Amino acid sequence: KHYLWGYLKNVVYEQSPTTRDDMMERIRTACAAIPKDVLLATVRHFLRRINLCIEANGGHFEHILND
């Protein structure tokens, strides 16, 4: 559902951050190192959701995502 956030969360929390500054640095480092394939998959998922939203005329479409 939240592909990029899930990826970043796994990277950031691979080891528990010890301080706020440590967490911020881990987030910065993880964002700077996002692999190209992860970004492309994120864009593909986003475009699919946009197209489903258009097909549903702006209505609910989440039920279609699991088909």
N, CA, C and O atoms as a MOPAC input file, in Angstrom:
PM7 MOZYME 1SCF
protein

 N      0.84100 1    -1.19200 1     0.00000 1
 C      0.00000 1     0.00000 1     0.00000 1
 C      0.88000 1     1.24800 1     0.00000 1
 O      0.74100 1     2.11100 1    -0.86800 1
 N      1.76300 1     1.34100 1     0.94900 1
 C      2.67600 1     2.49300 1     1.02100 1
 C      4.08300 1     1.96700 1     0.76400 1
 O      4.89900 1     1.84700 1     1.67800 1
 N      4.33600 1     1.66700 1    -0.46500 1
 C      5.53900 1     0.93500 1    -0.85800 1
 C      6.82600 1     1.63100 1    -0.42000 1
 O      7.68100 1     1.01500 1     0.21500 1
 N      6.96300 1     2.89200 1    -0.75300 1
 C      8.20800 1     3.59900 1    -0.43400 1
 C      8.38100 1     3.75600 1     1.07000 1
 O      9.47900 1     3.56300 1     1.59300 1
 N      7.30800 1     4.10400 1     1.76600 1
 C      7.40900 1     4.27500 1     3.21600 1
 C      7.81400 1     2.96000 1     3.87700 1
 O      8.63700 1     2.95300 1     4.79200 1
 N      7.23800 1     1.84500 1     3.41700 1
 C      7.60100 1     0.54100 1     3.97200 1
 C      9.07800 1     0.23900 1     3.77400 1
 O      9.75100 1    -0.26300 1     4.67500 1
 N      9.56700 1     0.55100 1     2.59100 1
 C     10.98500 1     0.34300 1     2.29800 1
 C     11.85200 1     1.19200 1     3.23400 1
 O     12.77800 1     0.68100 1     3.86400 1
 N     11.54700 1     2.48600 1     3.32100 1
 C     12.34600 1     3.39100 1     4.16100 1
 C     12.29500 1     2.97900 1     5.62900 1
 O     13.30900 1     3.00200 1     6.32700 1
 N     11.11100 1     2.60300 1     6.08400 1
 C     10.95600 1     2.19100 1     7.48000 1
 C     11.83800 1     0.97600 1     7.78100 1
 O     12.48000 1     0.91600 1     8.82900 1
 N     11.86800 1     0.01700 1     6.86700 1
 C     12.72100 1    -1.16500 1     7.06600 1
 C     14.19300 1    -0.78500 1     7.13200 1
 O     14.93800 1    -1.32000 1     7.95300 1
 N     14.61400 1     0.13200 1     6.27500 1
 C     16.02400 1     0.54700 1     6.26200 1
 C     16.35900 1     1.34100 1     7.52600 1
 O     17.37400 1     1.07900 1     8.17100 1
 N     15.52000 1     2.30200 1     7.87800 1
 C     15.78600 1     3.17400 1     9.03000 1
 C     15.80100 1     2.36700 1    10.32700 1
 O     16.63500 1     2.60900 1    11.20000 1
 N     14.87900 1     1.40700 1    10.45500 1
 C     14.76600 1     0.64300 1    11.69800 1
 C     15.50500 1    -0.69000 1    11.65900 1
 O     15.26400 1    -1.56200 1    12.49400 1
 N     16.41600 1    -0.85200 1    10.68000 1
 C     17.22200 1    -2.07300 1    10.64600 1
 C     17.91000 1    -2.26200 1    12.00000 1
 O     17.99800 1    -3.37500 1    12.51800 1
 N     18.39100 1    -1.16000 1    12.55500 1
 C     18.86100 1    -1.09800 1    13.93700 1
 C     18.13000 1     0.07900 1    14.56100 1
 O     18.00600 1     1.13300 1    13.93700 1
 N     17.65300 1    -0.08400 1    15.76900 1
 C     16.87800 1     0.97600 1    16.40500 1
 C     17.71600 1     2.23600 1    16.58000 1
 O     18.81800 1     2.18600 1    17.12600 1
 N     17.18200 1     3.38000 1    16.10900 1
 C     17.88100 1     4.65100 1    16.34200 1
 C     17.98900 1     4.91100 1    17.84200 1
 O     17.08200 1     4.58100 1    18.60500 1
 N     19.09500 1     5.50100 1    18.25100 1
 C     19.32000 1     5.72800 1    19.67800 1
 C     18.93400 1     7.12800 1    20.12600 1
 O     18.63100 1     7.34100 1    21.30000 1
 N     18.94000 1     8.08100 1    19.20700 1
 C     18.57900 1     9.46200 1    19.53600 1
 C     17.76000 1    10.04600 1    18.38500 1
 O     17.66200 1     9.45500 1    17.31000 1
 N     17.19000 1    11.19100 1    18.63000 1
 C     16.44500 1    11.89100 1    17.58000 1
 C     17.37100 1    12.21500 1    16.40400 1
 O     17.01100 1    12.01300 1    15.24500 1
 N     18.55700 1    12.71600 1    16.71600 1
 C     19.52200 1    13.05000 1    15.66100 1
 C     19.93100 1    11.81000 1    14.86500 1
 O     20.09300 1    11.86900 1    13.64600 1
 N     20.09400 1    10.69600 1    15.56400 1
 C     20.42800 1     9.44200 1    14.89300 1
 C     19.30100 1     9.04600 1    13.93000 1
 O     19.56000 1     8.63100 1    12.80000 1
 N     18.06500 1     9.17500 1    14.38300 1
 C     16.92900 1     8.84800 1    13.52000 1
 C     16.89600 1     9.75500 1    12.29700 1
 O     16.69200 1     9.27800 1    11.18000 1
 N     17.09200 1    11.04200 1    12.49100 1
 C     17.07200 1    11.98000 1    11.36800 1
 C     18.17800 1    11.65400 1    10.36400 1
 O     17.96200 1    11.71800 1     9.15300 1
 N     19.33800 1    11.31000 1    10.85900 1
 C     20.45300 1    10.96200 1     9.97300 1
 C     20.16500 1     9.66600 1     9.21900 1
 O     20.47900 1     9.55100 1     8.03400 1
 N     19.57300 1     8.69900 1     9.90100 1
 C     19.21200 1     7.44200 1     9.23600 1
 C     18.19300 1     7.69200 1     8.12400 1
 O     18.28400 1     7.09900 1     7.04900 1
 N     17.22700 1     8.56900 1     8.38300 1
 C     16.21800 1     8.90500 1     7.37000 1
 C     16.88100 1     9.58200 1     6.17600 1
 O     16.61000 1     9.22800 1     5.02900 1
 N     17.74600 1    10.55200 1     6.44300 1
 C     18.45500 1    11.23900 1     5.35200 1
 C     19.27800 1    10.25500 1     4.52300 1
 O     19.24100 1    10.27900 1     3.29200 1
 N     20.00900 1     9.40100 1     5.20300 1
 C     20.85900 1     8.42300 1     4.51700 1
 C     20.01800 1     7.45300 1     3.69500 1
 O     20.36100 1     7.14500 1     2.55300 1
 N     18.92300 1     6.97400 1     4.26900 1
 C     18.05200 1     6.03000 1     3.56300 1
 C     17.43200 1     6.68400 1     2.33100 1
 O     17.35200 1     6.06000 1     1.27300 1
 N     16.99500 1     7.92600 1     2.45900 1
 C     16.39200 1     8.63500 1     1.32100 1
 C     17.40900 1     8.85800 1     0.21000 1
 O     17.08300 1     8.73700 1    -0.97100 1
 N     18.62400 1     9.17900 1     0.58300 1
 C     19.66300 1     9.43400 1    -0.41900 1
 C     20.09000 1     8.15900 1    -1.14000 1
 O     20.65500 1     8.22300 1    -2.23200 1
 N     19.82400 1     7.00700 1    -0.53900 1
 C     20.29700 1     5.74300 1    -1.10600 1
 C     19.16800 1     4.86600 1    -1.65600 1
 O     19.36200 1     3.66600 1    -1.85400 1
 N     18.00000 1     5.44900 1    -1.90300 1
 C     16.89000 1     4.65000 1    -2.43600 1
 C     17.29200 1     4.10400 1    -3.80100 1
 O     17.65500 1     4.87100 1    -4.69300 1
 N     17.23200 1     2.79400 1    -3.96800 1
 C     17.60700 1     2.20200 1    -5.25800 1
 C     16.62600 1     2.59000 1    -6.37100 1
 O     15.44200 1     2.82400 1    -6.12700 1
 N     17.14500 1     2.64700 1    -7.57100 1
 C     16.33400 1     3.03400 1    -8.72600 1
 C     15.12000 1     2.12500 1    -8.88800 1
 O     14.03300 1     2.60700 1    -9.20600 1
 N     15.28300 1     0.82600 1    -8.67700 1
 C     14.15600 1    -0.09300 1    -8.84800 1
 C     13.04400 1     0.17200 1    -7.84000 1
 O     11.87100 1    -0.03300 1    -8.15100 1
 N     13.39400 1     0.62300 1    -6.63800 1
 C     12.38000 1     0.95700 1    -5.63600 1
 C     11.61800 1     2.20600 1    -6.07100 1
 O     10.39400 1     2.26100 1    -5.94600 1
 N     12.33300 1     3.20700 1    -6.58200 1
 C     11.66200 1     4.41700 1    -7.07000 1
 C     10.74700 1     4.10200 1    -8.24600 1
 O      9.62800 1     4.61000 1    -8.31400 1
 N     11.21100 1     3.27200 1    -9.16500 1
 C     10.38400 1     2.91000 1   -10.31900 1
 C      9.13800 1     2.14300 1    -9.88800 1
 O      8.05400 1     2.38200 1   -10.42100 1
 N      9.27400 1     1.23200 1    -8.93700 1
 C      8.11400 1     0.49400 1    -8.43600 1
 C      7.13400 1     1.43600 1    -7.74700 1
 O      5.92000 1     1.27300 1    -7.87600 1
 N      7.64900 1     2.41600 1    -7.01900 1
 C      6.79400 1     3.39600 1    -6.35400 1
 C      5.99800 1     4.19400 1    -7.37500 1
 O      4.80000 1     4.41200 1    -7.19700 1
 N      6.64700 1     4.62400 1    -8.43000 1
 C      5.96500 1     5.37600 1    -9.48900 1
 C      4.90600 1     4.50300 1   -10.15600 1
 O      3.79500 1     4.96800 1   -10.41200 1
 N      5.23500 1     3.24400 1   -10.43800 1
 C      4.25800 1     2.32700 1   -11.05400 1
 C      3.03100 1     2.15800 1   -10.17100 1
 O      1.90400 1     2.21300 1   -10.66400 1
 N      3.23200 1     1.95400 1    -8.87600 1
 C      2.10800 1     1.80800 1    -7.94800 1
 C      1.27000 1     3.08400 1    -7.91500 1
 O      0.04000 1     3.02700 1    -7.91000 1
 N      1.93800 1     4.22600 1    -7.89400 1
 C      1.23400 1     5.50600 1    -7.86000 1
 C      0.40800 1     5.71000 1    -9.12800 1
 O     -0.74900 1     6.12500 1    -9.05700 1
 N      1.00000 1     5.41800 1   -10.28700 1
 C      0.27400 1     5.56800 1   -11.55400 1
 C     -0.92300 1     4.63300 1   -11.61700 1
 O     -1.97500 1     5.00800 1   -12.13500 1
 N     -0.77600 1     3.41900 1   -11.09500 1
 C     -1.91200 1     2.49100 1   -11.06700 1
 C     -3.04500 1     3.07700 1   -10.23700 1
 O     -4.20600 1     3.01600 1   -10.64200 1
 N     -2.72100 1     3.64000 1    -9.08600 1
 C     -3.75300 1     4.24300 1    -8.23700 1
 C     -4.41200 1     5.44200 1    -8.92200 1
 O     -5.62600 1     5.62300 1    -8.82700 1
 N     -3.62400 1     6.25000 1    -9.60200 1
 C     -4.19300 1     7.38900 1   -10.32300 1
 C     -5.17000 1     6.90100 1   -11.38400 1
 O     -6.27800 1     7.42500 1   -11.49600 1
 N     -4.76800 1     5.90300 1   -12.16200 1
 C     -5.64200 1     5.37900 1   -13.21200 1
 C     -6.91300 1     4.76800 1   -12.63600 1
 O     -7.99100 1     4.95500 1   -13.20000 1
 N     -6.81000 1     4.04400 1   -11.53100 1
 C     -7.99900 1     3.47900 1   -10.89900 1
 C     -8.91800 1     4.57900 1   -10.38100 1
 O    -10.14000 1     4.46100 1   -10.47000 1
 N     -8.34300 1     5.63600 1    -9.84700 1
 C     -9.13800 1     6.77500 1    -9.36800 1
 C     -9.88700 1     7.42000 1   -10.52700 1
 O    -11.06100 1     7.76500 1   -10.39700 1
 N     -9.21600 1     7.58200 1   -11.64900 1
 C     -9.85000 1     8.16400 1   -12.83900 1
 C    -10.98200 1     7.26400 1   -13.31800 1
 O    -12.07400 1     7.74600 1   -13.61700 1
 N    -10.72600 1     5.94700 1   -13.39400 1
 C    -11.75000 1     5.00400 1   -13.83600 1
 C    -12.95900 1     5.00300 1   -12.90400 1
 O    -14.08500 1     4.77500 1   -13.34600 1
 N    -12.72900 1     5.25600 1   -11.62200 1
 C    -13.81200 1     5.28600 1   -10.63600 1
 C    -14.42500 1     6.67700 1   -10.52900 1
 O    -15.22200 1     6.93400 1    -9.62600 1
 N    -14.06600 1     7.56900 1   -11.43200 1
 C    -14.56900 1     8.95200 1   -11.40900 1
 C    -14.35500 1     9.61700 1   -10.05600 1
 O    -15.21600 1    10.34700 1    -9.56500 1
 N    -13.21300 1     9.35800 1    -9.47100 1
 C    -12.87200 1     9.96900 1    -8.19200 1
 C    -13.46800 1     9.25600 1    -6.99500 1
 O    -13.27000 1     9.68200 1    -5.85700 1
 N    -14.19300 1     8.17800 1    -7.23700 1
 C    -14.81700 1     7.42500 1    -6.14300 1
 C    -13.84700 1     6.43600 1    -5.51700 1
 O    -12.64300 1     6.46300 1    -5.77200 1
 N    -14.40800 1     5.56500 1    -4.69200 1
 C    -13.59000 1     4.55500 1    -4.01500 1
 C    -13.09000 1     3.51800 1    -5.00600 1
 O    -13.82800 1     3.08700 1    -5.89300 1
 N    -11.85200 1     3.12500 1    -4.85500 1
 C    -11.27700 1     2.12400 1    -5.75000 1
 C    -10.35600 1     1.14600 1    -5.01900 1
 O     -9.78600 1     0.24900 1    -5.63900 1
 N    -10.21000 1     1.31700 1    -3.71000 1
 C     -9.28500 1     0.48100 1    -2.95700 1
 C     -9.61300 1    -1.00200 1    -3.08200 1
 O     -8.71100 1    -1.83900 1    -3.08000 1
 N    -10.90200 1    -1.33200 1    -3.19000 1
 C    -11.30000 1    -2.73800 1    -3.29000 1
 C    -10.75900 1    -3.39000 1    -4.56400 1
 O    -10.60300 1    -4.61000 1    -4.61200 1
 N    -10.47300 1    -2.59500 1    -5.58700 1
 C     -9.96700 1    -3.11200 1    -6.85500 1
 C     -8.47700 1    -3.44800 1    -6.74900 1
 O     -7.98300 1    -4.29600 1    -7.49300 1
 N     -7.76100 1    -2.79600 1    -5.83700 1
 C     -6.31600 1    -2.98700 1    -5.72200 1
 C     -5.93700 1    -4.42800 1    -5.39900 1
 O     -4.86600 1    -4.88300 1    -5.80000 1
 N     -6.77900 1    -5.14300 1    -4.69200 1
 C     -6.45100 1    -6.51300 1    -4.29100 1
 C     -6.89000 1    -7.55400 1    -5.30500 1
 O     -6.69400 1    -8.74800 1    -5.08000 1
 N     -7.47600 1    -7.13400 1    -6.41000 1
 C     -7.92500 1    -8.08400 1    -7.44000 1
 C     -6.76300 1    -8.61600 1    -8.22900 1
 O     -6.95100 1    -9.42700 1    -9.13600 1

